[in-house]
Amino acid sequence: MLKQTISAAALGACGLLAALEPVTLKTVEGSPWSFDVIAADGKVQRLECAPPEYREVVHERYENFPAYNPSGWGGWQKGVCLNGLRAQECSVRGALDPASLRIESADEDGRVFTAGKDFNGDFEWGSFGRLPEGGIPEGATVLISYRYAPGRIDSVMRALDGKYRVRTGEPHVATPQPPLPAADEVCVANIYFSGRPEKLDESMFFPVLEQAYPEKDLSGTAEKLLPETLRKLRSGEELHVLAFGDSVTDGGFLHDAQLRWQNRFVAGLQNRFPQSRIRLQTVAWGGRNTNSFLGEPPGSPHNYAEKVLAAEPDLIISEFVNDAGLPAEAWEANYNRFRKDFQERKIEWIILTPHYIRPDWMGLDRQREIDEDPRDYVKFLRQFAAENSIALADASLRYGRLWRMGIPYNTLMVNCINHPNKFGMGLFVDSLLALFPEK
């Protein structure tokens, strides 16, 4: 679990209430892995963490070594991705040590191939393929040796005696996990290792500034904007909920469909309203956006009119992180069409703002100090919902404050881009349930 929340009562019971006061971490000049922990009272303790842990891979076997594709999208589709660098559907950027790469023939001659002559690739993404004029024949099997550094989250813990210590987290190429605190400890900061850092950098420090998301009372939203949904929840009359979205709603990257945001949201509603009878339907299309649904012809498994409107749900919840890539005029046209269609059919609507995705795809160069979502699409959704009295579940706000809890948000993405893990899905659930009363 990445969520390391401890109640004030529990902290008081073990004498650790002072740990709620944020600490400051500073690098130490001339000592690459040392840092100072500066407490709120100005006291300083020097600590040291372990350098990145490299993993060695020897003679990893790749059959039918593909041709190099210089125009392969995303960097990871230019050839075969090295297995050690694989996230859920792609490779992880920056983890490979380029100098360590060695590609040789699986034949008895063990010929070593040359980059730029026999093969080429994207060393940043760890994706490689043969060159047609080189010495690797079509259909050949090659052996690849390399080393890489998986991601890691270490934690700075404060103990009962007020001293700090470093605990090393569980490395993972995409979703590293921080260590759990001992019974006499509380986490006051995390240190995030990504890529191949040669020394600590203050951008790697994530002091715990908040123990939990600062909830606002939005529970009156359902009464005001979702009255029919709330009535059916309270009366026990069947409520038909339709989740409408892209791959994040489809959730095919999760090992269990019950971990999807919509399944967990419905479970949360049923827990609050035990008498309720909720029927959940999902209409989702991975890698697509609202233009995709609206552009599908009749008879298509993704035709909007036949699969969404004709389903006659009581409540639609829309999630489209991929719409951030559409032009503003498409947002205006598509969301106004949805508004008109839903109103005509008396369908209530919740718009779910998207999660944060890979930093550079959002125009970010960091994962700290990012409370405000920089995407125009999110600004549009907030304004559109406010102007048209549509319920808004603002998950983006929660993602924007993860850094305050010591969490680098991209470590929640199982593909290192935009597919949230269980914890990340839970932020959508929290955003949706916040709109409803407790009973």
C-alpha positions in Angstrom: 0.0 0.0 0.0 1.2 3.4 -0.9 -1.2 5.2 1.5 0.6 5.6 4.8 -2.0 7.4 6.8 -1.9 7.2 10.7 -4.7 8.7 12.8 -3.9 11.5 15.2 -5.2 9.3 18.1 -2.8 6.5 17.2 0.1 9.0 16.9 -0.8 10.5 20.3 -1.0 7.1 21.9 2.6 6.3 20.9 4.0 9.8 21.4 4.5 10.6 17.7 2.2 13.6 17.3 5.3 15.7 16.6 5.9 13.6 13.5 2.9 15.4 11.9 5.1 18.5 11.7 6.7 18.4 8.2 10.5 17.9 7.9 12.8 19.2 5.3 15.3 17.1 3.4 18.5 18.6 2.0 21.3 17.0 0.0 24.9 17.0 1.3 27.6 18.4 -1.0 30.3 15.9 -1.8 28.3 12.9 -0.4 26.0 11.5 -3.2 23.7 9.4 -1.0 23.8 11.4 2.2 21.1 13.9 3.2 20.1 16.0 6.2 16.7 15.7 7.9 15.8 19.1 9.3 13.0 19.0 11.9 10.5 21.8 12.5 12.5 22.9 15.6 15.6 23.2 13.5 17.4 20.1 14.7 19.4 18.3 12.0 20.2 14.6 11.6 22.3 13.2 8.8 21.3 10.0 7.1 22.4 8.0 4.1 20.4 5.8 1.7 21.6 3.1 -0.6 22.4 4.0 -4.2 20.2 2.6 -7.0 20.1 -1.2 -7.2 21.1 -2.4 -10.6 19.9 -5.8 -11.8 22.0 -7.8 -14.3 20.4 -9.9 -17.0 22.5 -12.4 -19.0 21.6 -14.1 -22.2 17.9 -13.2 -22.3 16.6 -15.1 -25.3 14.6 -13.4 -28.0 13.3 -15.5 -30.9 12.4 -14.0 -34.3 14.2 -10.8 -33.5 12.2 -8.1 -35.3 13.3 -5.4 -37.7 14.0 -2.0 -36.2 11.2 0.4 -36.8 12.5 4.0 -36.4 9.0 5.5 -36.6 7.7 3.2 -33.8 5.3 5.2 -31.6 6.3 6.1 -28.0 9.9 4.9 -28.1 8.9 1.4 -26.9 7.5 0.2 -30.3 10.7 0.5 -32.3 11.6 -3.1 -31.8 11.4 -5.7 -29.1 11.2 -4.4 -25.5 13.7 -5.8 -23.1 11.8 -8.0 -20.6 13.4 -6.4 -17.5 12.1 -3.0 -18.6 8.6 -4.1 -19.3 5.7 -2.3 -17.6 2.1 -3.3 -18.2 2.0 -2.6 -21.9 5.3 -0.9 -22.7 8.8 -0.4 -21.4 10.1 2.0 -18.8 12.0 5.0 -19.9 15.5 5.7 -18.5 16.0 2.4 -16.6 18.5 0.8 -19.0 22.2 1.3 -18.6 23.1 1.8 -22.4 26.7 0.8 -21.9 25.7 -2.6 -20.6 23.8 -3.7 -23.7 25.2 -6.7 -25.5 23.4 -8.6 -28.3 24.9 -11.8 -29.7 23.8 -14.8 -31.8 22.2 -17.8 -30.2 24.1 -20.0 -32.6 27.2 -21.8 -31.6 29.4 -19.1 -33.1 28.2 -16.6 -30.4 28.8 -13.7 -32.8 28.5 -10.3 -31.0 26.5 -7.8 -33.0 27.3 -4.1 -33.4 24.9 -1.2 -32.7 24.3 1.0 -35.8 25.5 -1.8 -38.1 23.6 -5.0 -37.2 20.9 -3.5 -35.0 19.5 -0.2 -33.8 17.2 0.8 -31.0 15.9 3.4 -28.6 18.4 3.1 -25.6 16.2 5.4 -23.6 13.2 3.1 -23.8 15.1 -0.2 -24.2 13.6 -1.2 -27.5 15.7 -2.8 -30.2 15.5 -4.4 -33.7 17.8 -5.7 -36.5 18.9 -3.7 -39.4 18.2 -5.2 -42.9 21.8 -4.6 -44.1 23.3 -6.0 -40.9 24.4 -9.4 -39.8 21.3 -10.5 -38.0 19.1 -12.6 -40.5 15.4 -12.5 -40.5 13.8 -14.9 -38.0 17.0 -15.1 -36.0 17.2 -15.8 -32.3 19.5 -13.5 -30.3 20.7 -13.4 -26.7 20.7 -10.0 -25.0 22.6 -9.1 -21.9 22.1 -5.8 -20.0 21.6 -4.2 -16.7 19.0 -1.8 -15.5 17.8 0.1 -12.4 14.2 -0.5 -11.3 12.4 2.3 -9.5 12.5 2.4 -5.7 10.8 4.4 -2.9 12.8 4.6 0.4 11.2 6.1 3.5 12.5 8.3 6.2 10.9 7.1 9.5 10.7 8.8 12.8 10.9 6.6 15.9 9.6 7.1 19.4 12.8 8.6 20.6 12.6 11.3 17.9 15.4 9.8 15.8 15.2 9.3 12.1 16.1 6.2 10.1 16.0 5.2 6.5 14.1 2.1 5.4 14.6 0.7 1.8 11.5 0.1 -0.3 10.7 -2.8 -2.6 12.1 -2.0 -6.1 9.9 -2.4 -9.2 10.4 -1.2 -12.7 7.0 0.5 -12.8 5.3 0.5 -9.4 7.8 0.4 -6.6 6.4 0.1 -3.1 7.6 2.0 0.0 8.4 0.0 3.2 5.9 -0.3 5.9 6.7 1.5 9.1 7.4 -0.5 12.3 5.0 -0.2 15.2 7.2 2.5 16.8 7.7 4.5 13.5 5.9 6.9 11.3 6.9 7.9 7.8 7.8 11.6 7.5 9.2 11.5 3.9 9.8 9.4 0.9 12.8 9.3 -1.5 11.9 8.4 -5.0 14.5 6.7 -7.3 13.6 6.8 -10.9 16.0 6.1 -13.9 19.7 6.0 -13.0 20.5 8.9 -10.7 24.2 9.3 -9.8 23.4 11.2 -6.7 20.5 12.4 -4.6 18.6 15.4 -6.0 16.1 17.4 -4.0 13.4 16.6 -6.7 13.6 13.0 -5.3 12.5 14.1 -1.9 8.8 13.9 -1.0 8.2 15.1 2.6 4.8 14.0 4.1 2.9 17.3 4.4 -0.5 15.8 4.8 -1.7 12.5 6.3 -4.8 12.4 4.1 -6.7 14.3 1.4 -8.4 17.4 2.9 -12.0 16.5 2.2 -14.7 19.1 1.5 -18.3 18.4 2.3 -19.8 17.7 -1.2 -22.4 15.3 0.1 -25.2 17.6 -0.9 -24.3 17.3 -4.6 -26.5 14.2 -5.1 -29.5 15.8 -3.5 -29.2 18.8 -5.8 -27.9 17.4 -9.1 -28.7 13.6 -8.9 -32.1 13.6 -7.2 -33.5 10.6 -9.0 -30.4 8.5 -8.5 -30.5 9.3 -4.7 -34.2 8.6 -4.6 -33.7 5.1 -6.1 -30.8 4.4 -3.8 -33.0 5.2 -0.8 -36.2 3.5 -2.0 -34.6 0.2 -3.2 -35.9 0.7 -6.7 -33.5 -0.6 -9.3 -30.8 1.9 -10.3 -29.1 1.3 -13.6 -25.6 2.8 -13.7 -23.6 3.0 -16.9 -19.8 3.6 -16.8 -18.8 5.3 -20.1 -15.1 5.7 -20.9 -11.8 4.6 -22.3 -9.2 2.0 -21.2 -9.2 3.3 -17.6 -12.9 2.4 -17.4 -12.4 -0.8 -19.4 -9.8 -1.8 -16.8 -8.5 -4.8 -18.9 -5.0 -4.1 -17.4 -6.2 -5.1 -13.9 -6.1 -8.7 -12.8 -9.6 -8.5 -11.4 -12.6 -6.5 -12.9 -13.9 -5.9 -9.4 -10.9 -3.5 -8.9 -12.3 -1.1 -11.5 -13.4 2.3 -10.2 -17.0 1.7 -11.3 -17.3 -1.7 -9.5 -15.9 -0.3 -6.3 -18.1 2.8 -6.5 -21.2 0.7 -6.8 -20.0 -1.5 -3.9 -19.5 1.7 -1.9 -23.0 2.9 -2.7 -24.5 -0.4 -1.7 -22.7 -0.3 1.6 -24.2 3.2 2.3 -27.6 2.2 1.1 -28.1 -1.5 2.0 -31.6 -1.5 0.6 -30.4 -0.4 -2.9 -30.5 -2.5 -6.0 -27.8 -1.3 -8.5 -27.3 -2.7 -11.9 -23.9 -1.8 -13.4 -23.1 -1.7 -17.1 -19.7 -0.7 -18.6 -19.3 0.7 -22.1 -15.6 1.4 -22.6 -13.1 1.4 -25.5 -9.4 1.3 -24.7 -7.2 3.8 -26.5 -10.2 5.8 -27.8 -12.0 9.1 -26.9 -15.5 10.6 -27.2 -14.8 11.3 -30.9 -14.3 7.6 -31.4 -17.7 6.6 -30.0 -19.5 9.4 -31.8 -17.9 8.4 -35.1 -18.8 4.8 -35.1 -21.5 3.7 -37.5 -24.7 1.8 -36.6 -24.0 -1.8 -35.8 -20.6 -1.2 -34.4 -19.9 -2.6 -30.9 -19.0 1.0 -29.9 -21.8 3.0 -31.5 -22.8 5.7 -29.0 -26.5 5.7 -29.8 -26.9 2.0 -29.6 -24.6 1.1 -26.8 -25.0 4.2 -24.5 -28.3 5.9 -25.2 -30.3 2.8 -26.1 -29.2 1.1 -22.8 -31.5 3.6 -21.0 -29.5 4.0 -17.8 -30.6 6.1 -14.9 -27.1 7.4 -14.3 -24.1 7.8 -16.6 -20.6 8.4 -15.3 -18.1 9.4 -18.0 -14.3 9.1 -17.8 -12.2 10.1 -20.8 -8.6 10.8 -20.0 -7.9 10.5 -23.7 -10.2 13.5 -24.5 -7.3 15.7 -23.2 -5.7 15.1 -26.6 -8.7 16.4 -28.5 -9.1 20.1 -29.7 -11.2 22.4 -27.6 -13.9 22.6 -30.2 -14.4 18.8 -29.9 -14.9 19.1 -26.2 -17.6 21.8 -26.7 -19.4 19.8 -29.4 -19.2 16.4 -27.8 -20.1 17.3 -24.2 -22.9 19.6 -25.3 -24.3 16.8 -27.4 -24.1 14.5 -24.4 -25.8 17.1 -22.2 -28.7 17.4 -24.7 -29.1 13.7 -25.2 -29.0 12.9 -21.5 -31.4 15.6 -20.6 -33.9 14.6 -23.2 -33.9 11.0 -21.8 -33.8 12.1 -18.2 -30.5 10.5 -17.6 -28.5 11.9 -14.8 -24.7 12.5 -15.4 -21.5 12.6 -13.4 -18.4 13.8 -15.1 -15.2 12.2 -13.7 -12.1 14.4 -14.2 -9.1 12.4 -15.3 -6.1 11.3 -13.3 -2.6 12.7 -13.8 -0.6 10.8 -16.4 3.1 10.6 -17.3 4.6 14.0 -16.4 5.9 14.9 -19.8 2.6 14.1 -21.5 1.1 16.8 -19.2 3.8 19.3 -19.7 5.2 18.7 -16.3 8.9 18.2 -15.4 8.3 17.0 -11.8 5.9 15.2 -9.5 6.0 17.7 -6.7 4.3 21.1 -6.3 1.6 20.1 -8.8 -1.7 20.8 -7.1 -3.1 22.6 -10.1 -3.8 20.4 -13.1 -2.2 22.1 -16.1 -4.5 20.5 -18.8 -7.0 22.8 -20.5 -9.3 19.8 -20.8 -9.6 19.6 -17.0 -10.3 23.3 -16.8 -13.0 22.8 -19.5 -14.7 20.0 -17.6 -14.8 22.0 -14.4 -16.3 25.1 -16.1 -18.7 23.0 -18.2 -20.0 21.1 -15.2 -20.5 24.4 -13.2 -22.2 26.3 -16.0 -24.6 23.4 -16.8 -25.4 22.2 -13.2 -23.8 18.8 -13.9 -22.2 16.7 -11.0 -18.4 16.7 -11.1 -16.3 14.1 -9.4 -12.9 15.8 -9.4 -10.4 13.0 -9.1 -7.8 15.3 -10.7 -7.7 17.3 -7.4 -6.8 14.2 -5.5 -4.0 13.2 -7.8 -2.6 16.7 -7.7 -2.1 16.5 -3.9 -0.6 13.0 -3.7 2.9 14.6 -3.5 1.8 16.2 -0.2 1.3 12.7 1.2 4.8 11.7 0.0 3.5 9.8 -3.0 5.0 10.3 -6.5 1.8 9.9 -8.5 3.3 8.1 -11.6 4.3 5.2 -9.4 0.6 4.3 -9.4 0.6 3.7 -13.1 1.1 0.1 -14.0 2.2 1.0 -17.5 4.2 4.0 -16.3 1.9 6.2 -18.4 -1.8 6.3 -17.6 -3.2 3.0 -16.2 -3.8 3.3 -12.5 -3.3 0.5 -10.1 -5.7 -0.5 -7.3 -4.7 2.5 -5.2 -5.1 4.9 -8.1 -8.5 3.5 -9.0 -9.5 4.2 -5.4 -9.0 7.9 -5.9 -11.8 7.9 -8.5 -14.0 6.0 -6.1 -13.3 8.5 -3.3 -14.2 11.3 -5.6 -17.5 9.8 -6.6 -18.6 8.7 -3.2 -17.9 12.2 -1.9 -20.9 13.4 -3.8 -23.3 11.3 -1.9 -24.6 11.4 1.7 -23.9 8.6 4.1 -27.5 7.4 4.0 
